[in-house]
Amino acid sequence: MKLIKPFNALRPRPELAAHVAAPPYDVLNREEAFAMAAGNPLSFLRINKPEIDVDPSIDAFDPRVYQRGAQNLQRFMAEGILQRDACDTFYVYKQVMGSHEQTGLVAAASVAAYEQNLIKKHEFTRPDKEDDRVHHIHTLGAQVGPVFLTYRARPQIDALIAGIVTQPPEYDFVADDANRHVLWVVRDAATVAQLQAQFDAVDCLYVADGHHRSAAAQRVKELRRQAAVAPTGEESWNYFSAVIFPHNQMQILDYNRVVKDLNGLDDDEFLARLQLCFKARFSRDGAVKPTKPHEFSMYLAGQWYVLEAIEGLWNDADPVKRLDVSILQHNLLAPLLGISDPRRDKRIDFVGGIRGLQALEQRVDSGESRVAFALYPTSIDSLMAIADAGEVMPPKSTWFEPKLKSGLFVHVLD
């Protein structure tokens, strides 16, 4: 089964790309998106977060919001802000964040492959978030946010991509995230065929980020299949837009935790009890990130500590239980702090590592939280091992950077 295929993207004119490109819909709240799009009528936030263009009293999930997104998409097309490529092709997308670079292939990924677990998942999804994306995709008739996929790197694909990026790019700009975004259109038919052949030899792909988008694409496929007169399986709604990076270029940052209270314990009681499972010591250097797996940093009462999990707390043969997020959850958050369901418990919150340790200090020093934990980043190998085993990661295990920009390539559902 083919995992991917080329497609003809709807995308901005080159001179407008930097003005159109926007963050993914799920990294900004309504107020942040409104502020970011202010004064920029070309911002793609008007399409992937259309609640910013309706009265604030209207709920973000009201049907009128999705209709406004569809109207904005049609306006962008009518005004020539977004234009459709004439032929199916692949695209190459490079992101540069400081010293880190990652270069991936933009393609249409097969929903059938996703259904057969050839595009593997590692997270549960929430029905309400799925519903939002289903309504958004179905109403707009387009997938406007690509799914972030990865695969085990192959030298043959690396070589093809390396040849493409020697050519002049279609877009090359530094966005408001201070990251550089570069896009190439693969116009050579022979190169398109070679890329297709090489990816046909890939055993499977992995969802890195975008579980709700890929699950929603599956549901939209079923909705449209049921409404079709004589579906062939090759309609555009049988695919979803994706950017596919080799695993050895992926950058996963820490995904940290803050907790509102100590579950009735005072500081000394809490410190004493946690040392049954963790070796704890003061950090003489102040805020320090964990330097290896099974090591944690903790901020409590204005003081940073280094915690090291005691041997025997995890099972190395179990790809989920040996994760640091699992070790912290099962040996501290649940038994000491009473947080048995971190997915739903309102006493815990999660802070992406991109915000730095200072964000953890601020949450505790302000009194909003009582204690914070910084974790060592989950590895891409751990993610793939869990997906291969058919298991799921605990919530908020991975934070990928840099984030994909939305608006640079839209997959239209014809």
N, C-alpha and C positions, 0 to 999 in steps of 0.2 A: 504493500500500500504506500502511495506517495504521502509523505508527511507535509510537504509544502508545494506551492506552485507560484509562478509569477502572477502579477495582477497589474491593472492600470490604475494607479493611484490618482486621487483628487488632491492637489497640493498647491501651495501658494506660488505666485510668480516670484522668481529669485530675489528681486529687489524688495519684496514684502515679507520674506520668510522670517526675519528677525522680529518684525512687528506682530506677525501672526502667532508664532510659536508660544506655547503656554505650558505651565506645569500640568501634570496629570490631575484629573478631577478630584482625586481622593487625598491630595496632600494639602489642600487649602479648605478652610471652612467658607461659608457664604460671605462673611464680612471681609475676610482676607482676599477672596477672589474679587469682590467688588472694588476694594481699594487698589488691587493690582491692575485691574482693567480700566480704571478711571482715566479718562482722557485718551484712551486708545480704542477707537472704534473697530480696529482690525484684530483685536485680541481674540484668540481662539477660545478663551474662557466664555465668550458669549455663546459658544456652541456647546462646549463640554460642561459648562456650569451655567446654564441659561437662567437660573434663578436670580442672577445678578441683574437681569434685564426686565424683571417683573416687579410689581409692588411688593415691598418687604413683608406685607401682611399675608401674602400668598405662600402656602407651604411649599418647600423645595421639591416635594414629590407630587404636587398637584398636576393633573394632566395639562393644564395651561402652561406649565413650565416646559414640559417636553415639546409642546407645540411651538413655544417661542424659540426653542433650540432649532427646530426644523425650519422655522421662518428665517432665523439668522443664517443657517446653512444655505438656504436657497438664495438669500441676499448676497452672501459671499460669492456664490457661483454666478449669479446674475451680473454682479459688478466686476467679475473677472479677478477677484481677489484670489479665489481658488479656481484652478483649471485642471481638467482631466487629461491625463496622458492618453494618446491615441492607441497605444499597443500595450499588451501585457509585458511586464518586465520585472526584474529585481532591482532593488536599490541597496546601496551600502551606506551605513550610518555610523559615523565615528564621533565619539564623545571624548573630550579631554578635560579632566578635572585635576588641576595641579599637575603632579607628575604621573598621574594614572591616565592611561588611554585604553579604550575598548572599542572595537570595530565589529559591527554585526551586519547580518543580512536582513533586509526588510522583505517580507514575503507574506503570502496568504497561507495560513496554516489550516490543515484539514480538521474539521469538526469530527469526522468519522474516526480519524486517528486518535483524537482526544477521547472519544467514546470507547475506543478499544484499548485505552491506556498505553498507546504508543506515544502520546504526549502526556507525561506523567505529572501527577499532582502531589503536593506534600502538605496541604492545608485544608481544613474545613472551610466552608463558606457560610455566610449568614444569609438567610432567606430575604431579609429586607434589603440588603445591599445588592443581592442578585436581582430582585424585583426592579430596583431603580435602574440598573443597567439594561435589563430587558426592555422596560418602557422607553428608555432613552434610545437604544439601538432601533427598536421596532418603529418608533415614531419618526426618527430622523431618516430611516432607511439607509443607515450608514454606521459603521464602527469607527468612532473618531479617536479612540484611545487604544494603541497597540498593546498586546500582551508581550511581556518580557520573558523570552525563552532562552534556554541554554542547551548545549550538547557537549559531549566529550570531544575535545579538539582533534581535528584531523589535519595533518600537514598539507594534504592536497587542497583542502578548502582554504587554508591559510595562504597558500601560494596564489590561488585565484584572486582572493581578496587583495593581496599585496599588489598584484598587477593592476587591479581596478583603481586603487587609491593613488597611483602615480599619475592618473589623468586629472584634468581640471575638474573641480567639484561643481555641482549645481548650486549648493548653498555652503557658506562658510561664515559663521558669525559667532560672537560671544554674547550669550544671553544674560538676562538679569540674574541668573544663578551663578554668574562669573565663569561658567563652563563654556567651552568651545563646542559647537555643533556643526558637523560637516556632513553633507549628503551628496552621493554620486548616483546618477541614473545609469544603469547598465544598458547601453544602447546596442552593444554588439551581440547579435543573435547567437553566435558561436559561444560566447562567454556565458550567456544565459543558459544555453544547453549544457555546458560543462558544469555550471553550478547546480542545475537540476540533477544531473547524473550523480554528482558527488553527494548531494543531500539524499538522493534515493538510496544511497549505500549506508546512511546513518540509521542505526537501529532504533533510536528513540530520541525524543526531545523532552525537556523538563520545564515545567512552569516555574520560573523564578519569582516573578511578581505579576499579578494580574489574574488571580484565581477567580475573582468575581466576574471579570470581563470574559474569560474563557467559558465559565459556566453559563453566563448569560448568552453567549453566542450559541451554545448548544440548545438552549431553550428557544431562542429566536429561530434557529433552524427548524425545530419541530413545529413552531407556530406557522411558519411559512410553508413547510412541507405539507401540512394538513390543508392549507388553503390553495395549494397549487393544483392545477388540473392534471398534468402528467409530468411530475418531477423526474428529472434525469439523474440527480445526484451531483451534477456539475454546476448548478446555479451558484451564484456568488454567496448566497446565505449558507452554503455548505462549508464556508471558510471564514476565518477571522484574521485580522491583521496582526502581525507579530514582528518583533525584532529579535533575531536569534544570534546570540554571542557564544563564542567558544568558552568552555568552563574555565580555562586558565587565564582569561582576561577579566573575570568577574570580580567585583569588589563588594564584599559584604562588611558593613560596619556593625558595631555593637548595637543591641536594642535593650535599653536599660529600664529599670523599674523604680517607681516611687510609691510609697505606701503612706496612707493618711495617719495611721495610729499604730501603736505597738500592741494592740489587742489586750489592753488592760495591764500590761507590764510596764514597769519603770525602766529607765535606761540600764541600770545595773543588772536587774533581773534578766532583761533581754540579752545583754552581753554574756551573762553567765550561761544561759540556756543554749545559745547558739554555739558555744564552744564544745558542746557534746558532739557536734558534727563538723565543725570548722575550726581550724587553727586561726586565731585572730591576733593581730598585732597592730599597733599604731603605725600610721604612715608618717614618718618623719619628714617626708618631702611634700606633704600636703596632698593635693589631688593627683593621683596617679592611676593610669589605666591598667587593668589586668594585663599581664605580659605573657600568659600561657593558659591553655585550657585548665579548667577546674580551679582557677584563681578568680577572686571577685574583689571589687573595691566597694566599700560601704561608707556612707556619710551619715553620721548620727551626732546630733547635739554639737555641731560645729567642728567635728573631728572626722578625719578620714582614717579608715582601717583597711588593712589587707586581710582578706579571708581566704584560706586554702582548704578545700574540701578534703576531709580525711579519707584515706584509702578504704575501699569497701562500700562506699555510698552509692556506687554505680556499677552497672554490669557492662563491661566492654563489648560483650557479644550482642548487646541490644542497641541498635543505632539511635533509638529515641531516648532511652534511659541514661545513656552516657553523655547526652547533651548537657551543657552547663545550665541552660534554661530549665531542664528537668531536674537537675541536681538541686538547684536553688528552690524550685517549686516544692519538691517532695520532702526536702529536709529543713526548710526554713519558712518559706511563705505559708505553706499549709499547716504544719504542726505548731509553729510558734505564733504566727500572725493570723491564723484562722482563715486564710484565703484559699479555699478549696477549689474554686472555679474562677481562675483569673480572667476568663473570657467575659464573665458577667458581673463580677464583684466590683462595686463602685469605689471600694477603698484602695484599689490599685490602679495606677496609670502607667503608661509606657512612653519613653522618651527616646527618640532616634538618636543614634550616636553622632549624627551630623551636627547636633546642637551642642556637643561638648559636655565635659563634666561640670562646667559652670552652670549649665541649666539645671543639673541635679542639685547643686548647692543652693541655687535660688529658690527652688521648690521647697527645700527643707528650711532654709533661713527665713523665708517669708511666713512660715507656719502652715502653709498649704499642705505640706507633707511632713511626716515625722522622720522617715528614714528613706535613703536611696541606695540602690545597688547598681553598680556598673559591671557589665559582663564582658568576657572575651568573645570576639565575634565568632559566630557559627561558620564553619567552613563550607565551601561549595561541595566538597566531597561528602560531608555529612548529609547535606541536603539530597544529593543524588542517591546515597545509600538508603536513606529513609524512603524516598520515592520508589526505588527499586524493590524495597521490601513491602511495598503497598501500605506503608504506615503514614501517619501524619505527624507533623511537628506540633509542639505546644504553641499556643498563640503568641504572636509577636516574637518570633525567633530570629528573623533576619531583617536587616535594613539594607537595601541595595542603593548604592550611589555610583555614578550619577543617575538621576532619574531621566527617563525618556521624555522628550518634549512631545506634546500633542499638537496636531495641526500641520505637521510637515508632510504627512501622508495619510489620507483618509481612504478606507475601504468602502466603496459604495455597494449597497445591496440592490442590484438591478432587478 
